[in-house]
Amino acid sequence: MSLFDKFKNGLRKTAQQLTAPLGNFLKRSEPLSDATLGELEERLVIADMGTVTAQAIVKEISEAVKKESKTDPASLTRELRNAVVRRLSKDYSAWIPPSPLVILLAGVNGAGKTTTAGKLAARFAKEGRKVLLAAGDTFRAAAEEQLTEWAARAKVEFVRGSHGAAPSTVVFDALKSGLSHGVDCFVVDTAGRLHNRQNLMEELQKISRVAEKAAPGVALEKWLVLDANTGQNALSQAREFNKGTPLTGLVLTKLDGTAKGGIVVALAEELGLPVRFLGMGEGLEDLVPYDPQLFSEALIPDPLVNV
């Protein structure tokens, strides 16, 4: 399956939610009405792009259509897609993993951190990197068991501490030991934490400081894993995590199971944090590198009337 097909399959529910109701209008040739623009805005909000972003996009489309005097399906599809891709591309730059590299994964419980950690480890190992997967969640036995299985599947090294050990200590020891043995890619899973619990956020800050101390000069990525199903709540989580521990990127999971994939647009518009990977399914190959152009084309299919 091509990368675009993965985007298309993963965003199918959101694309249908967003564009299918507009199909009847787009099959006709008539001026773009306020009612249709209002329906488009409503659909953008339902897809979780947020009210502010939805209003801005509709305004841009309306002005572009008036300027060109074109309301045919191809023109409207193009203008809608262009408005989306401009936002997705604003803070995007292709990410080339440096070597060595440390990736800390954070997020609330249930967001998909542990699965993401395992899939990233497998991905980097397949690319020829020497990977170490570290269990920074020392309190949830299920997380350690999951990572143990992922490490075996990916054939990578795995480090875990004793149950209840200080997560920062486990991370420090894992990085020190790994660097001395030639590891060039560390993927660290941290415990799920609520973004409004100050003590848990402080613990995450400590893990980040310890990682910098254990691996001075090594590129440190701090990625927040977000469940796309949570919609606008994902935006709140990202704001709070970014305040506590400045993030370098986002990973959106479970996009294939939601019609709220527009949250990616809202995150790009309001926070300016780059999305690095998208979870499009349960399979090992379903964690795909983010591409704003492919995302936009899959979200707003061409021709729109055939969604």
ABEGO torsion letter per residue (X at the ends): XBAAAAAAAAAAAAAAAAAAAAAAAAABBBBBBAAAAAAAAAAAAAAGAEAAAAAAAAAAAAAAAAAAGBABAAAAAAAAAAAAAAAAAAABBBBBBBOBBBBBBBEBBGAGAAAAAAAAAAAAAAAGBBBBBBBABAABAAAAAAAAAAAAAAGBBBBBBBBGBBAAAAAAAAAAAAAAAGBABBBBBBBBBBAABAAAAAAAAAAAAAAAAABBGBBBBBBBBBBAAAEAAAAAAAAAAAAABBBABBBBBGAAABAAAAAAAAAAAAAGBBBABBBAEABAAABBBBBAAAAAAAABBOBAAAX
